[in-house]
Amino acid sequence: PECQDRVPGVTACDEYPFWATMQGGPSAVPKPHLDVISYLDNRDQGLRYGNFVQNCHMTTGDKFLGIPLAPDLGIPTQTRICNGH
């Protein structure tokens, strides 16, 4: 219900933890935080997450640390710091 007002191609349902993770998927407990955001921002973040998984050769069950940062803090982000890969 948090994302009922999304407009396809304009807005999207954003979730954290990421939907593709065990903590953010449909069986996650507790339920992920959901919010309607820009479609392009959501798509770009999904692409970054996918690149991170691919570049770090991650497989199902691999652990990683995600630290959400507000963009207005001006802190540079790194999407490819791999443990042992």
N, C-alpha and C positions, 0 to 999 in steps of 0.2 A: 504493500500500500504506500510506502514511502516514495515510490517512483511512478505512481499512477499518472502524474502530470507531465511525464517526459514527452517530447515531440520528436518522432523519428527523424534523424538527420540533422536535428538542431540541438537537442539535449539528449543526455543518456543517463542511465542509472550507474552511479559510481559506488563501489564498495571497497571497504577496507576492514579487514585484510582482503587481499586480492581474491577474486572469485576462483581463480585457477589453483588456489592453495587449499590445503585441508582445513585451515582455519577460516577461510572465507567462502567456501562452497556451500552448496545447498544443505549439507548435513552439519554445518558448523554450529557448535555450541560454545560460547554464546553466539548469537546471530551477529553477522558483520554490520558495521555502520553503513547505512545506505543514504544516498543523497542524489538529487538531480543536479548535474553539472553540464557544461558545454560538451557537445558531442565530439568536437575536435580535440579538446583537452583529454577526454576519456580515451579516445582512440590513440592519441599520442602516448599516453601513459601505458596503455596495453601493449603498444609496440615496443616501448622501452623495457617493459617487464619480459616480453617474449625474447627480445635480444639478450637480456641478462641471462635468462634460462639457457638459451642456445649457446652463447659465448662461454658460459661457465660449465657447459656440458652437464647440466643438472638433470637428474632423473627423479621419478616419483619417490617421495620420502626424503629427498635431500633437504637439509636445513639451511636456512639463511636468515640474516638479520635485516629487518626493514625498519628504517627510522623515518617516520613522516616529518617533513619539514615544510613550513609555510613559505611559499615563494617570496613573500615580501620581506623575509629575513635577509635575503641576499646571500645566503650560504650556498657555495657551489655544491653541486651534487655529482656523485659518481655512480654510474649504473653497472660498472663491471669491476668489482673487487671480488675475486674468486678465491675460495679456500682450497689451496692445493691443486687447482686446475689451471 
